[in-house]
Amino acid sequence: EAGVTQSPTHLIKTRGQQVTLRCSPISGHTSVYWYQQALGLGLQFLLWYDEGEERNRGNFPPRFSGRQFPNYSSELNVNALELEDSALYLCASSLAPLAVYNEQFFGPGTRLTVL
Amino acid sequence: GENVEQHPSTLSVQEGDSAVIKCTYSDSASNYFPWYKQELGKGPQLIIDIRSNVGEKKDQRIAVTLNKTAKHFSLHITETQPEDSAVYFCAAKGPNFNKFYFGSGTKLNVKP
């Protein structure tokens, strides 16, 4: 069974540009999470989508947004890129949130570099 | 909200020795505590987890303990091997939301 997949693997952008990252969850998983992992730091929660709806949001500005499609895949959009947006962006998926204990499975991440 | 603290930030052990990583959490309602291993250039992988109704769980060389009263949980790796070298993250999740709070990570180096 395929795991969580993310594209692209690496991305280089300049300040002020916009970027779209993509994630496909494990088959059967309806929840998708996005995290930002800056170099040498822990995972910071960005967004949680389930059944096409944004369910929760971390402490990030509105220029970080996303959506979830009917097939449960997801996009993360970052507008007006800033240098400090350079990080590894991780996507994770899990079963429906009604399950009491949800394991998260992570993708390999997209390395974003903002110059 | 929940706050998870993880110590130490780096840990260096000799091959064959044991390694212990500790985490504390602030929200007594948290009930699920996974541990992840992240190798260089890869996403985190779940290695073991524990639920709040259990005090200890083992899986071969890896064990996790949970003290709900003190609100801390620990990862124990015995007979460490060079391939255990990675960054380890603890996390906590509450019962009414699907948001995971992560520790800041521990870089484990196992010297051959």
Interface residues (C-beta under 8 A of the other chain):
Chain A: V4 S31 Y33 Y35 L41 G42 L43 Q44 F45 W48 D50 R55 N56 L90 A92 S94 P97 V100 Y101 N102 E103 Q104 F105 F106 G107 P108 G109
Chain B: Q6 N31 Y32 P34 Y36 G41 K42 G43 P44 Q45 L46 D49 R51 F89 K93 P95 F97 N98 K99 F100 Y101 F102 G103 S104 G105
